[in-house]
Structure formats: structure tokens, C-alpha cells
Amino acid sequence: MEEKITMKNNIKILIAAHKACDVPNSDIYIPVQVGAELHKNLNLGFQKDNEGDNISTLNPYYCELTAIYWAWKNLDADYIGLSHYRRHFKFKKKNSEFNSILNSEEAEKLCAKYDLILPVKRKLYIETVYSHYDHTFYGEQFDQARDIISSMCPEYLDAFDKHMKERSEHLFNMFIMKKELFHRYCEWLFPILKELESKYDLKNMDAFQARLIGRVAERLLDVWIEKNDIKYKEIGYIYFGKQNMPKKILGFIMAKLFHVKYDKSF
């Protein structure tokens, strides 16, 4: 049972989920059923992303971003964040992985000091952000995003080009962000994604590849942070579930050496 503390900030962290999952026992978490408009017979007992102003029907392409959009348009809190049903922020290691999930007291301490909290960066080492994506998916999706940024907000081009050459990145569209920053980020991000969406016939793409909007958005967060010189704090995260590391490593090698694109998650 989590100890009750007096919260100075109203902190809400969405948990993007499309299936039943365990939810931390804390008022700071809001599990959100993503893609709810497409699965009306499924009721997880969570907040649904098809209520109020929403883009729930775009979940096959935008992934967890439909939860972020719902929060942008419908949720009022001092800090707004996103985690996943299998991936959570952690602050301190405790007696079990689930109990190590960031709790309200820890979140309050972080938000009292920082406007933006992110998961630790993934280091790519021998790849750049662009080359890794080009080997595993399709680099032209970044080229499309760059053209859109050049047209809509050219002041971000230098930050975009810089990030494409970097060898580490914040992934998963995970963050905890002060409300004012969150709204600024969404106001910048979603018009770019809407334009990117218009460049592809997503409905006729393979379901795995059609999730490109969510994937490109993962990399745009660092672009926005770089351009606006946003200071942030990195903390760890926990992944719940099995990962097939041998297949993951093989998939990376095949992509790097033989340009075999990913066609599923590992």
C-alpha cells in the first residue's frame, strides 16, 4: 500500500494500454485504453481515448500518441506524463520490479526540481539516429518529416539535422512534463504528424509498418527539446514482458549488414 502524502503538484501519468494490465496503486496514474473507438466491445475499465476531443481511430498509426492527444485536449494537471502497460519509469530499486515503479512521493520530488523528466537515453554506439532507423525501417520517413519541418517550422531544421547525426536518443514517447511545456510540445508536434500522415496510404500498409507516425514522433521529442533548450532529468525505466534478445540481436545485424528491414517487434 502506497503511503499517502500531501501533493503540491497535480501529477498525472498516463499508462497507454490496449489490453488488461496491472496498474500501480497511486493516484498519479491514469490507465488509458488506446484505440478505444476501434474496439467498442472491449472495456478494460480504463479511461478511454475516444472521449472528448480525440484521435482514437488513428491509434494503428499514432500508437500511444492517441493517449497523449487525449490528455492534451481533455486533461488538466500541473504535470502530464506517459508510460506504457509494459514499460514504466522507475526511481529506486525496491523489493520487486513492480514496486520499483515511480510512485507519487518520488514523482513529487522530481517535479519540484525539474520541468521535464525522461527515460534514460538509448545509446546506439555504431549507428546514428538516422542510419539506425534507415537500416531497421525506412529513412525516407525522416526525409519526409524534415521536408515538413522545413516548410512549417524551418527554425527547427538545425536541431533536426543535429539529432539525426547523434548516437543516442530518448525513445518510447515517454516523459513527465510541466503542463505549459506539454501544451507547447503538442501544439508543435501534432500538426507535423498530421502532415506526415497525409504523405502515406496508411490504411493499405502492413500493420507493423503503418505505425510509422508513432515511431517518427519518438525522435521528434529530442528535436523539440534541443531547439528550445529544455533542461531535463533522466531516470530509469522497467520493461515488463519477455524480450527475445537473440532474435533482437540477429535482427539488428541483418538490418545493419544486409539492410533487412524489421517486420515485427522482438
C-alpha angles and dihedrals in degrees: 000000000000115000114246114240134177107261117213091187130045100234121184123181116188119218107209108215138163095181138035114290142163113270125206114253096246136108091227092072125082114183108212124200103221122208089021093151090061094049106041093158091060115084115177094173089247132120106280123227092219096072121102119347104355150147096213094141089061093061094108087064104027096041112187090359090085087068091048091050091049090052092047092055102032113022127082116197138132091240126022125193144167134223131159136244089251100028125058139167116256129196108177131013111247137173093296137016093246092051088050091067111118109273132203096264092051092045091051092053092050095046091049088063106028137045093203131035120188137179115258113278121262109236116221096187102181096030136060121226089257099044093047091052092044092053096045101033129358122304092201087075087066089046089056091049090050092052090051092049089048089056102037104033111003091173086077095057097092091051091047093050091046093052093048088061096047124103100219136050144181108243144185095050085265122153145126109224138179110255096247092052092044092056092046090051094049092047088056100038107046098054088053091050092047090055091046090052090056090060094064138056090228096170091063096044126099108274093241094050093042089069088078094115091063092044095051090046090058089065096042092065091070090048091055092046092050095048094048095041092232114182115222145178121229121214133174129266137209127224117208116201140045122301120193097222097180091054091043092053092044090049091052092049092048090049094046098045105026103023093239104163122225113259099178143014118269 
